[in-house]
Amino acid sequence: MNRAFTHTEYVIRKKVFSVLGAKLHIYDSAGELVLYSHLKAFKLKEDISIYTDESMYKELLRIKARSIIDFGATYDVHDTETGEHLGALRRKGFKSILKDEWTILDSHDLEIGKIKEESIAMALLCRIFPIIPQNYNVVVDGISIPVFRRNFNPFVSKVTADFADDRKTMIDRRLGIAAGILLCAIENKQE
């Protein structure tokens, strides 16, 4: 596995206003750029490549929607260095209107966990007042791990993915980073 996936904390940043697609910068806890992605504008079917840096020379991960414009879309995650299909992330469409929820699937499409907004009360407040930051927990084998925090900034969407409490590596970091990217890039579209 590439060493870019060995950190315990990542900060995923996306500028809100960009004309020809979005640029995602993924930093480690020291503020060093470890991953980069450029999302093309006007895509009917999401296809997100994650690279080692802004040169976009070496691709490490690919996140690809299975279908075109699907409210409960499933996104396959592939390690492009090894050719490994890591699993998928499925957004719970209508259920996510009130409280965001994603299902984490393994490489055989079996459910291995969920990503849920922390509380329904906070989720509803976030829908009314988008300046309130959102928190997401990853639930694997009945254990809830606080992993994702979304911060409010009118110009930059920022998601912090903190895997420090996942000491047993219950979620593959590559799949976790893909989830953070989707929370930053896709979930933002609902607001």
C-alpha positions as CSV (number, residue, x, y, z in Angstrom):
1,M,0.0,0.0,0.0
2,N,1.3,3.5,-0.9
3,R,2.6,5.4,2.1
4,A,0.1,8.3,1.4
5,F,-2.4,6.0,3.1
6,T,-0.5,5.5,6.4
7,H,-1.4,8.7,8.2
8,T,-4.0,8.8,11.0
9,E,-5.4,12.2,10.0
10,Y,-6.2,13.9,6.7
11,V,-7.7,17.3,5.9
12,I,-9.6,17.3,2.6
13,R,-10.2,20.8,1.2
14,K,-12.3,21.9,-1.8
15,K,-12.7,25.4,-2.9
16,V,-16.4,26.1,-3.2
17,F,-16.2,28.6,-6.1
18,S,-14.4,27.1,-9.1
19,V,-15.3,27.5,-12.7
20,L,-14.0,24.4,-14.4
21,G,-14.5,21.8,-11.8
22,A,-13.3,21.4,-8.2
23,K,-9.8,20.9,-6.9
24,L,-9.4,18.7,-3.8
25,H,-6.2,19.0,-1.8
26,I,-5.7,16.3,0.9
27,Y,-3.2,17.1,3.6
28,D,-1.7,15.1,6.5
29,S,-1.8,16.4,10.1
30,A,1.5,18.3,9.5
31,G,-0.1,20.2,6.6
32,E,1.8,18.5,3.9
33,L,0.0,17.7,0.6
34,V,-0.3,13.9,0.3
35,L,-3.1,13.5,-2.3
36,Y,-4.8,15.6,-4.9
37,S,-7.8,15.4,-7.2
38,H,-9.4,17.5,-9.9
39,L,-13.1,16.9,-10.3
40,K,-14.3,17.8,-13.8
41,A,-17.4,20.0,-14.0
42,F,-20.6,18.9,-15.7
43,K,-20.1,15.2,-15.3
44,L,-23.3,13.0,-15.4
45,K,-21.5,10.1,-13.9
46,E,-18.9,10.8,-11.1
47,D,-15.4,9.5,-11.9
48,I,-12.9,10.8,-9.4
49,S,-9.2,10.1,-9.7
50,I,-6.9,10.7,-6.7
51,Y,-3.2,11.4,-7.4
52,T,0.0,11.8,-5.4
53,D,0.2,15.5,-6.2
54,E,-1.0,18.4,-8.5
55,S,1.0,17.1,-11.4
56,M,-1.6,14.4,-11.7
57,Y,1.2,12.1,-13.0
58,K,0.6,9.1,-10.6
59,E,-2.9,8.0,-9.9
60,L,-3.4,6.1,-6.6
61,L,-7.2,5.7,-6.2
62,R,-10.3,5.9,-8.4
63,I,-13.8,6.4,-7.2
64,K,-16.5,5.7,-9.9
65,A,-20.3,5.9,-9.7
66,R,-22.0,2.8,-11.0
67,S,-24.9,4.8,-12.6
68,I,-25.7,8.2,-13.9
69,I,-27.4,10.7,-11.6
70,D,-28.6,8.4,-8.9
71,F,-30.0,9.7,-5.6
72,G,-28.8,6.6,-3.8
73,A,-25.7,6.1,-5.8
74,T,-23.0,3.5,-5.2
75,Y,-19.4,4.5,-5.7
76,D,-16.8,1.8,-6.4
77,V,-13.3,2.4,-5.0
78,H,-10.2,1.0,-6.7
79,D,-6.6,1.1,-5.8
80,T,-5.1,1.9,-9.3
81,E,-1.6,1.0,-8.2
82,T,-2.4,-2.6,-7.2
83,G,-5.6,-3.0,-9.4
84,E,-7.5,-4.0,-6.2
85,H,-11.2,-3.3,-5.9
86,L,-11.4,-2.1,-2.3
87,G,-15.1,-2.0,-1.9
88,A,-17.9,0.6,-2.4
89,L,-19.7,3.4,-0.7
90,R,-23.5,3.6,-1.1
91,R,-25.4,6.7,-0.2
92,K,-28.8,6.0,1.4
93,G,-30.8,8.3,-0.9
94,F,-34.1,9.2,0.8
95,K,-32.9,8.3,4.3
96,S,-30.1,10.9,3.8
97,I,-32.6,13.8,3.4
98,L,-33.0,14.1,7.2
99,K,-29.7,12.5,8.3
100,D,-26.8,11.6,6.0
101,E,-26.0,7.9,5.9
102,W,-23.7,5.8,3.7
103,T,-23.2,2.1,3.6
104,I,-19.6,0.7,3.4
105,L,-19.4,-2.4,1.2
106,D,-16.5,-4.8,0.9
107,S,-15.2,-5.9,-2.5
108,H,-18.0,-8.5,-2.8
109,D,-20.8,-5.8,-2.0
110,L,-21.3,-7.2,1.5
111,E,-22.1,-4.5,4.1
112,I,-19.2,-4.0,6.5
113,G,-20.2,-0.7,8.1
114,K,-22.0,2.6,7.9
115,I,-21.2,6.2,8.0
116,K,-23.8,8.3,9.8
117,E,-24.3,11.9,10.8
118,E,-23.7,12.1,14.6
119,S,-27.3,13.0,15.6
120,I,-30.7,13.6,14.0
121,A,-31.1,16.9,15.9
122,M,-27.7,18.2,14.7
123,A,-28.5,16.9,11.1
124,L,-31.7,18.9,11.0
125,L,-30.0,22.0,12.4
126,C,-27.3,21.7,9.7
127,R,-30.0,21.6,7.0
128,I,-31.5,24.9,8.4
129,F,-28.2,26.6,9.3
130,P,-25.5,25.4,7.0
131,I,-22.9,27.2,9.2
132,I,-23.2,24.5,11.8
133,P,-20.4,21.9,11.2
134,Q,-21.4,18.2,10.7
135,N,-19.8,15.2,12.4
136,Y,-20.0,11.7,11.0
137,N,-19.3,8.4,12.8
138,V,-18.2,5.2,11.2
139,V,-19.9,2.2,12.6
140,V,-18.2,-1.2,12.1
141,D,-19.1,-4.4,14.0
142,G,-21.4,-2.3,16.3
143,I,-18.5,0.0,17.3
144,S,-19.0,3.7,16.6
145,I,-15.8,5.6,15.7
146,P,-15.9,9.4,15.3
147,V,-14.0,9.8,12.1
148,F,-15.3,12.7,9.9
149,R,-15.8,16.4,10.9
150,R,-17.0,18.9,8.3
151,N,-16.1,22.5,9.0
152,F,-18.0,25.5,7.7
153,N,-16.2,28.1,5.6
154,P,-18.1,30.0,2.8
155,F,-15.2,29.6,0.4
156,V,-13.6,26.3,1.2
157,S,-15.4,23.0,2.1
158,K,-13.2,21.1,4.5
159,V,-13.6,17.6,5.9
160,T,-11.2,16.2,8.5
161,A,-10.8,12.4,8.5
162,D,-9.4,11.4,11.8
163,F,-8.6,7.6,12.1
164,A,-6.8,7.9,15.5
165,D,-9.6,6.0,17.3
166,D,-9.6,3.2,14.7
167,R,-6.6,1.5,16.3
168,K,-7.5,-1.9,14.9
169,T,-7.8,-0.5,11.3
170,M,-11.4,-1.7,11.0
171,I,-11.8,0.5,7.9
172,D,-9.2,0.5,5.2
173,R,-7.6,3.9,5.0
174,R,-8.0,4.0,1.3
175,L,-11.8,3.4,1.6
176,G,-11.9,5.9,4.5
177,I,-10.2,8.6,2.4
178,A,-12.6,7.9,-0.5
179,A,-15.5,8.4,1.9
180,G,-14.1,11.7,3.1
181,I,-13.7,12.8,-0.5
182,L,-17.3,11.9,-1.2
183,L,-18.5,13.7,1.9
184,C,-16.6,16.8,0.8
185,A,-17.4,16.7,-2.9
186,I,-20.8,15.0,-3.3
187,E,-22.6,15.8,0.0
188,N,-21.9,19.5,-0.6
189,K,-24.2,19.4,-3.6
190,Q,-27.3,18.9,-1.3
191,E,-26.9,22.3,0.3
